[in-house]
Amino acid sequence: MLFKVEMTVKIPHDMPEEIAADIKAREKAYAQKLQAQGQWLHLWRVAGSYANVSIFDVQSNEELQEIISQLPLFPYMEISVAPLCRHPSSIHEDDR
């Protein structure tokens, strides 16, 4: 199942920089692991903001919830999720 996930990060301004840097480093490692495993297909930065648009390929809503809730930045995110399906006019034969 494919999902479009939009994430906007809102780290508190009073969070110490060393704590924020640690969270960001753990977030990057986790995101790259999921990409290598093929669950996080695409990751785009939204220009001009601390936000991204991502495409996930998972087996269920529950799996997506588990993945997202394990993101180190999850407590500081506003997240929007939309399920995706193939468009009948698409020229591609797969979802990648």
Summary of the structure (lengths in Angstrom):
residues: 96
radius of gyration: 14.6
end to end distance: 11.6
largest distance: 49.3
contacts: 211
relative contact order: 0.30
helix: 34%
strand: 30%
